[in-house]
Every structure is written in C-alpha cells, then in structure tokens.
Amino acid sequence: MSNNIVVLDNGGGLIKAGQGGERDPLVVIPNCLFKPLSSKKFIFPPPLSDADVDIDLTSAAVRRPIDRGYLINPDLQRDIWSHLFTSLLRITPTSSSLLLTEPPLSIPSVQRATDELVFEDFGFSSLYVANPQSLVHLYEASRQPGSILSRTQCSLVVDCGFSFTHAVPVLHNFTLNYAVKRIDLGGKAFTNYLKELVSYRSINVMDQTFLMDDAKEKLCFVSLDLHRDLNLARERRTGNVIKSTYVLPDGVTHTKGYLKDPQSANNFLTLGLSDEGPNSVMDKVDGEKKKADMNKNEIDLTNERFLVPETLFHPADLGMNQAGLAECIVRAVSSCHSYLQPVLYQSIILTGGSTLFPQLKERLERELRPLVPDHFDVKITTQEDPILGVWRGGSLLASSPDFESMCVTKAEYEELGSARCRRRFFH
C-alpha cells in the first residue's frame, strides 16, 4: 500500500487538505465555485492564504456541492477536488490513501456517492472515513495527556460548523451515535439571518453572501446579558458601545468591506466588567439622529451584532422548533450511561468556525449551569484553532502505525461494495 496519506476535512464551508503527519494543512479553500460580476463563468476560489489575490466578490453568485451538511452535487464536488489534487496539492490519487471526514448520521445514498467519487472517479488506493468529532477528541487527548479527557478517553464535542451544530459524546475515539444531537443552525444560517436583518433595516444585501460573511466574522458577538444589551443598542447618543459601522466596497478604491473603526468594535467587551445598568448614564440630549448615508456605502450595526449568534441559544427566534445549544448538550449527555455523565460535563470541547464568536464559551457556561445537577462540575474548553482542529486530529490518526490496517482498499470496495465496506468504520 501507499505511504502517501492525504487528509481531507471536507466541510460545507471550507476544505482543509494536506499530508498526514503535518501539523497544519497545506491548503484551506472555500468548498464552492463562485462567479464574480466581472467573470462570465464560475471559477475556483483561491486558497485563504493567498492574501494578495484581490477578487471583487460583490454580488458574486455561489454554487456549493454540500447543502445542509449533505453532498447534493457530486459532479461539482468532483470538479473542486480535481482542482485541489492536481493544482494545489499536486498529488497522484492512484498512489495515495485518503482520510476523509463525514458528519455523523450520514445517509447511505450520500455515503455511496462519496465512495464512488473516491474510488471510481479518482482511484485512491485506500480510504478511511472518520467522524470529525472523534478526530477532535483524539487531538485534544494527545495535547492534554494529564487531563480528565485523556485519562477517561471520554468527551463531549460540540461542533458548530457551516451547516449545523452537533453535540457528540465520544468514548475511546468512537462516537456514541445513539446520543448524538443536532441543531440545524450553523455559519450559513447566521449569515443569511444577518443578510435579512440588514436588508430590512438599511440596504438590500440579500445577494452579498461573501460581504455579510465578512461582516459577521468581524462584528458579531454573543451577548452575556441580552436585555441589557438590547437597551444599550437603542441609545441614540454618540457613545453607543454596541454600534459599529461596516464600510461596503465601492469597486474602485477597495473591493472588500472593512470596519470603519476597528478599535470601537470591541467596546462591548467592557460591558461585562461594569456593574452599571444600561440607564446609569442618562442622555444629556435627545441624541443625534442617525444620519442616513445618501451614498449607501456604509451600514451601522447595533443589536444585529448579538441577535445573530443569539439564535444558537434560542432557535425559536428563527421559527425553528428545536432546542437551544445548552439544552441540546444536556439531552446528549442524558442519553448516555449515568457513569459517563459527570465525565462528559467536565470535558466539553467547542470546535468549528462558528464557535469563534466572542463570549460564546462564557454564555454557554451560564446557560448550562442551571440545567446540570449541582454535584456535577461543568468545564468547557475551546480548541486553540477551532477551524483546523478536525484536520489536525486526522493528521495525527494518519501518522499512527495502525492506520493502513484500518482503511478499506480499492480492491475490497470493488469486491464487496460500499455498504459492506462502511461497516469497517463502526459509524
């Protein structure tokens, strides 16, 4: 068998790819094709590390192979992978093994389509399919050898990604599928909600996906006191600590949006340090009325900044009949054996790009504590890099001496078919 192992974390938003055994992936690219207004056809996005590539993505159309976590367009995924393997990674699939991630509770038809891509279209010599959450557990256990997570080999991984959020108990690197809980909310839903709020209140940005994605990443945060922050956001005076201005690209001097005052965008962090209520400082005047920008080149964000991540704790705000994040975690833990429950609450790991919202960990601790029995400790850790955590776990697994024996070979796939081969992975 081959010694060259490709680790591919195939997310709905980003693809992380590189060689097994390395610390960081060689390439991180958006898992999509886009068509800028200046182009007549869909093009491949450049790697995120190419900061010098300046493409105007204003009103760009987007095509994604993965929708709501499921592979719905294998042909498009094949085109993106082909570009990745030949132009960016420069590998020969026929002489390589592939470690591929797949979300929990994946349906058989999607698994078959994935196996066909790997073995029939690209001809990889062998394949191992891993759940992202078990890779996160593996990486964190190796990084903290003396922790309770490492000693018990048990953790609860909360993976808040592009398509949805999972609360997954992991025991000895195996996910306990009967206890997996899912919320149908992720980075894509947050961006769409922000687009709706901004379009309703200021200017129409419904077709500005990349722009609002950037505004969300730079400006949104999780509120530690929702009612206080709602009152603060209403203040008309110029010293509003919540209000922040995002400048839209003009297509001439700059093709990307940016913050008008990056310093003031972090003023909300001081709110938790003060015990003063929202009405402690009275307006001396009625306040300056917000001047409408006639050129429509900048937007003011106030309560949108924290109402977007708030939906993770209260999905009912979007009309979804689903539990919030804290209740989802409690339900996942309660589905496990009573011996595991205290350990799971002490080893909660946050991963995925949507856990990068400031103050998410603190808010989750506040929401969880009243729901968890008093004699259980609650300890939440955030990965050092929530976006690359899954890939690093995969790289660690690929460098283990037993990896080749865990894989399904192309010959086995051709002889037994997809369903029989999938039993090897214990999903």
C-alpha positions as a printed Julia matrix, in Angstrom:
427×3 Matrix{Float64}:
   0.0    0.0     0.0
   0.98   3.63   -0.45
   2.83   5.71    2.09
   1.35   8.99    0.86
  -1.73   9.76    3.0
  -3.95  12.72    2.11
  -6.05  14.11    4.98
  -9.18  15.87    3.69
 -11.58  17.65    6.04
 -14.4   18.21    3.57
 -16.59  20.81    5.3
 -19.66  22.51    3.89
 -17.9   25.9     4.09
 -14.16  25.16    3.9
 -12.0   22.29    2.65
  -8.85  21.67    4.71
  -6.35  19.39    2.94
  -2.75  18.28    3.39
  -0.38  15.42    4.09
  -0.84  13.14    7.1
   1.69  13.74    9.88
   1.96  17.5     9.33
   0.76  19.98   11.96
  -1.21  22.24    9.6
  -2.97  21.63    6.26
  -1.21  22.74    3.1
  -4.38  24.24    1.63
  -7.58  25.76    3.02
 -10.11  26.71    0.32
 -13.84  27.51    0.28
 -15.85  24.43   -0.79
 -17.65  26.21   -3.62
 -17.38  27.81   -7.04
 -18.22  31.47   -7.47
 -18.92  33.8   -10.37
 -17.97  37.46   -9.78
 -19.77  40.1   -11.83
 -16.56  40.57  -13.82
 -16.5   36.9   -14.9
 -18.64  35.04  -17.43
 -18.14  31.63  -15.85
 -17.82  30.05  -12.42
 -14.23  29.99  -11.14
 -12.35  28.15   -8.39
 -11.75  30.2    -5.23
  -8.11  30.85   -4.33
  -6.68  29.41   -1.07
  -7.35  31.56    2.0
  -3.6   32.04    2.47
  -3.36  33.97   -0.84
  -3.98  37.4     0.65
  -2.57  39.11   -2.46
  -5.34  37.72   -4.7
  -7.89  40.53   -4.87
 -11.18  39.36   -6.38
 -14.24  41.6    -6.21
 -16.91  39.3    -4.73
 -19.65  41.93   -4.64
 -22.9   40.24   -5.74
 -20.96  37.09   -6.71
 -23.08  34.0    -7.44
 -22.15  30.86   -5.47
 -22.53  27.12   -6.16
 -21.91  24.67   -3.33
 -21.72  20.85   -3.59
 -22.84  20.44    0.05
 -26.19  21.75    1.26
 -27.38  21.4     4.88
 -24.5   19.03    5.51
 -25.3   16.6     2.7
 -23.47  16.08   -0.58
 -26.14  17.01   -3.14
 -23.94  17.66   -6.18
 -21.19  15.0    -6.56
 -20.21  16.33  -10.01
 -19.43  19.75   -8.59
 -17.55  18.18   -5.67
 -15.51  16.13   -8.17
 -14.52  19.32  -10.05
 -13.43  21.05   -6.84
 -11.46  18.0    -5.63
  -9.83  17.59   -9.04
  -8.62  21.2    -8.92
  -7.45  20.65   -5.32
  -5.49  17.45   -6.03
  -3.89  18.49   -9.32
  -3.28  22.25   -9.0
  -2.9   22.84   -5.25
  -1.76  19.61   -3.54
  -0.12  18.14   -6.68
  -0.68  14.52   -5.67
  -1.4   11.34   -7.63
  -4.59   9.8    -6.15
  -3.89   6.29   -7.53
  -0.76   6.02   -5.35
  -2.28   7.69   -2.27
  -4.52   6.81    0.66
  -7.32   9.18    1.7
  -8.57  10.04    5.18
 -11.92  11.77    4.69
 -14.27  13.35    7.25
 -18.02  12.82    7.16
 -20.65  14.26    9.56
 -22.4   11.86   11.94
 -25.68  10.18   10.92
 -24.9   10.43    7.21
 -27.38   8.65    4.94
 -26.37   5.61    2.81
 -27.06   7.27   -0.57
 -24.62  10.09    0.3
 -22.05   7.56    1.51
 -22.33   5.63   -1.77
 -21.87   8.82   -3.8
 -18.78   9.71   -1.73
 -17.27   6.22   -2.17
 -17.83   6.4    -5.93
 -16.02   9.73   -6.05
 -13.05   8.41   -4.08
 -12.58   5.01   -5.74
 -14.16   5.23   -9.2
 -13.54   8.85  -10.22
 -10.16   9.45   -8.55
  -8.96   5.87   -7.98
  -7.46   6.28   -4.49
  -5.72   3.1    -3.34
  -7.48   3.09    0.06
  -9.96   5.11    2.13
 -10.7    5.76    5.78
 -13.83   7.73    6.73
 -13.79   9.41   10.15
 -16.31  11.41   12.13
 -14.91  14.93   12.71
 -15.8   14.84   16.41
 -13.75  11.7    17.11
 -10.74  13.37   15.45
 -11.2   16.44   17.68
 -11.25  14.16   20.73
  -8.11  12.35   19.54
  -6.23  15.63   19.03
  -7.26  17.16   22.37
  -6.45  13.93   24.27
  -2.94  13.89   22.79
  -2.47  17.61   23.51
  -3.51  17.34   27.19
  -2.06  14.0    28.38
  -2.82  14.61   32.09
  -6.37  15.92   31.7
  -9.56  14.08   32.69
 -10.37  13.87   28.97
  -7.17  11.93   28.32
  -7.44   9.73   31.44
 -11.04   8.69   30.82
 -10.87   8.76   26.99
 -14.31  10.37   27.1
 -15.51  13.81   25.97
 -18.48  15.73   24.61
 -17.57  17.52   21.37
 -19.78  20.48   20.43
 -19.13  21.07   16.74
 -20.7   24.27   15.43
 -19.82  24.4    11.76
 -21.11  25.78    8.48
 -24.23  23.64    8.03
 -25.32  22.63   11.51
 -24.34  22.15   15.16
 -23.75  18.73   16.75
 -23.37  17.68   20.37
 -21.49  14.37   20.14
 -20.35  12.15   23.05
 -17.08  10.39   22.17
 -15.73   7.34   24.03
 -12.36   5.77   23.11
 -12.38   7.65   19.77
 -15.8    6.27   18.81
 -18.84   8.5    18.58
 -21.88   7.26   20.51
 -24.37   7.62   17.67
 -27.43   6.9    19.83
 -26.68  10.04   21.86
 -25.78  12.46   19.03
 -27.98  15.58   18.99
 -28.19  18.12   16.19
 -29.37  21.72   15.79
 -29.99  22.78   12.19
 -28.08  26.02   12.65
 -24.57  26.89   11.52
 -22.48  29.61    9.91
 -24.57  29.68    6.74
 -27.82  30.25    8.66
 -26.2   33.01   10.74
 -25.01  34.81    7.6
 -28.45  34.51    5.99
 -30.13  35.89    9.11
 -27.71  38.84    9.17
 -28.49  39.47    5.49
 -32.21  39.59    6.29
 -31.79  41.95    9.24
 -29.55  44.39    7.35
 -31.75  44.26    4.22
 -34.85  45.04    6.27
 -33.27  47.92    8.2
 -30.89  49.66    5.81
 -29.98  48.45    2.31
 -30.63  45.3     0.3
 -27.7   42.91    0.75
 -29.53  39.63    0.05
 -27.11  38.76   -2.78
 -23.97  39.85   -0.88
 -23.08  36.48    0.68
 -19.31  36.97    0.99
 -19.67  40.54    2.2
 -22.1   39.67    5.0
 -19.98  36.65    5.88
 -17.07  39.01    6.47
 -19.22  41.44    8.49
 -20.49  38.56   10.64
 -16.96  37.3    11.4
 -15.68  40.79   12.27
 -18.62  42.23   14.19
 -20.91  39.58   15.7
 -20.56  38.51   19.33
 -22.54  36.58   21.92
 -24.37  38.68   24.49
 -23.87  37.85   28.18
 -26.97  39.85   29.17
 -29.49  40.11   26.34
 -31.91  42.62   27.92
 -29.09  44.96   28.98
 -27.51  44.88   25.53
 -30.86  45.44   23.78
 -31.35  48.59   25.87
 -27.79  49.75   25.2
 -28.21  49.21   21.45
 -31.24  51.54   21.47
 -29.25  54.51   22.77
 -29.06  57.36   20.3
 -26.08  59.16   21.78
 -22.73  59.01   20.03
 -21.13  56.9    22.79
 -23.17  53.78   21.98
 -20.8   50.9    22.82
 -22.71  48.38   20.68
 -22.96  50.39   17.48
 -20.32  49.73   14.84
 -20.01  50.8    11.22
 -19.12  48.48    8.35
 -17.95  50.15    5.14
 -19.08  48.49    1.92
 -16.71  48.2    -1.07
 -17.06  50.84   -3.75
 -15.48  48.72   -6.5
 -12.86  51.42   -7.23
 -10.58  52.14   -4.27
 -11.36  48.91   -2.38
 -13.07  45.66   -3.39
 -13.58  44.29    0.13
 -15.63  45.57    3.06
 -13.9   46.77    6.23
 -14.61  48.18    9.7
 -14.72  51.96    9.92
 -13.31  51.93   13.48
 -11.85  48.51   14.43
 -11.0   49.79   17.94
 -14.56  50.7    18.88
 -15.88  47.38   17.51
 -14.51  45.67   20.65
 -16.02  48.12   23.14
 -18.68  45.54   24.02
 -16.01  43.54   25.89
 -16.0   46.2    28.62
 -19.7   45.62   29.36
 -19.03  42.52   31.43
 -16.52  44.43   33.59
 -19.03  47.05   34.69
 -21.89  46.56   37.11
 -23.64  49.7    35.96
 -27.04  49.24   34.4
 -27.96  50.5    30.95
 -29.74  53.54   32.38
 -26.86  54.62   34.64
 -25.7   57.17   32.11
 -28.6   59.39   31.01
 -28.52  61.08   27.67
 -27.76  64.77   28.1
 -29.6   65.49   24.9
 -32.11  63.54   22.93
 -29.14  62.3    20.94
 -28.06  62.77   17.39
 -30.42  61.21   14.92
 -28.71  58.68   12.75
 -27.83  60.44    9.53
 -28.79  58.38    6.52
 -25.82  57.86    4.25
 -27.03  59.01    0.87
 -24.22  57.21   -0.95
 -25.28  53.88    0.6
 -21.65  52.87    1.13
 -21.73  52.05    4.83
 -24.08  50.36    7.27
 -24.48  50.74   11.03
 -24.93  47.55   13.03
 -26.33  47.7    16.56
 -28.4   44.84   18.01
 -27.81  42.74   14.86
 -24.33  42.1    16.21
 -25.59  39.9    19.05
 -29.05  38.87   17.79
 -27.48  36.71   15.06
 -25.45  34.38   17.38
 -28.34  34.53   19.9
 -30.31  32.2    17.62
 -27.9   29.39   18.59
 -29.29  29.56   22.13
 -32.89  30.29   21.05
 -33.62  28.76   17.62
 -37.28  29.72   18.14
 -36.22  33.28   17.17
 -35.98  31.92   13.61
 -39.22  29.97   13.91
 -37.41  26.66   14.45
 -38.97  24.14   16.79
 -35.63  22.95   18.18
 -33.78  23.1    21.49
 -31.08  25.69   22.12
 -27.4   24.78   22.49
 -27.39  24.31   26.28
 -30.48  22.09   26.24
 -29.08  20.16   23.27
 -25.92  19.38   25.27
 -27.95  18.24   28.3
 -30.08  15.95   26.1
 -26.95  14.42   24.52
 -25.36  13.74   27.91
 -28.63  12.41   29.38
 -28.79   9.85   26.54
 -25.54   8.3    27.78
 -24.94   5.88   30.64
 -25.12   7.52   34.08
 -21.47   6.57   34.75
 -20.38   8.71   31.78
 -22.44  11.81   32.54
 -20.2   13.54   35.15
 -17.15  12.97   32.94
 -18.87  14.34   29.83
 -19.85  17.56   31.61
 -16.23  18.03   32.69
 -14.79  17.58   29.21
 -16.91  19.66   26.81
 -14.87  20.73   23.76
 -16.01  23.56   21.47
 -14.9   23.28   17.85
 -15.97  24.55   14.43
 -15.76  28.03   12.88
 -19.0   29.27   14.45
 -17.54  28.86   17.97
 -15.22  31.81   17.22
 -17.91  34.32   18.27
 -16.5   36.25   21.26
 -18.0   35.32   24.67
 -19.64  32.11   23.39
 -17.9   29.95   25.99
 -18.87  32.23   28.9
 -22.51  32.42   27.79
 -22.72  28.65   27.35
 -21.38  28.11   30.89
 -24.06  30.47   32.25
 -26.82  28.68   30.33
 -25.61  25.17   31.2
 -25.09  25.58   34.93
 -28.8   25.8    35.91
 -29.61  22.75   33.75
 -26.86  20.49   35.13
 -27.2   18.75   38.56
 -25.35  20.65   41.3
 -22.98  17.8    42.13
 -21.6   17.77   38.54
 -18.8   20.12   37.54
 -19.05  21.86   34.18
 -15.83  22.53   32.29
 -15.78  23.88   28.74
 -12.62  24.19   26.66
 -12.23  25.86   23.28
  -9.78  24.5    20.73
  -6.73  26.64   20.01
  -7.84  26.73   16.36
 -11.47  25.55   16.03
 -11.31  25.58   12.23
  -8.2   23.39   11.9
  -8.82  21.16   14.95
 -10.51  18.37   12.99
  -7.77  18.3    10.35
  -5.02  18.14   13.0
  -6.76  15.15   14.6
  -6.94  13.49   11.18
  -3.25  14.15   10.58
  -2.46  12.56   13.93
  -4.52   9.47   13.1
  -2.95   9.18    9.63
   0.54   9.11   11.16
  -0.3    6.22   13.53
   1.22   2.82   12.61
  -2.21   1.1    12.57
  -3.76   3.47   10.04
  -3.24   1.34    6.9
  -4.93  -1.67    8.51
  -8.0    0.46    9.33
  -8.53   1.52    5.7
 -10.74  -0.02    3.03
  -8.76  -0.77   -0.13
  -9.95  -0.22   -3.67
  -9.95  -4.0    -4.25
 -12.19  -4.56   -1.21
 -14.57  -1.85   -2.42
 -14.8   -3.4    -5.88
 -15.43  -6.85   -4.41
 -17.81  -6.04   -1.53
 -19.41  -2.71   -2.43
 -19.95   0.45   -0.42
 -22.33  -0.78    2.31
 -20.19  -3.75    3.38
 -17.0   -1.68    3.4
 -18.61   1.01    5.56
 -19.03  -1.47    8.42
 -15.25  -1.28    8.88
 -15.54   2.26   10.25
 -18.05   1.43   13.06
 -20.14   4.53   12.32
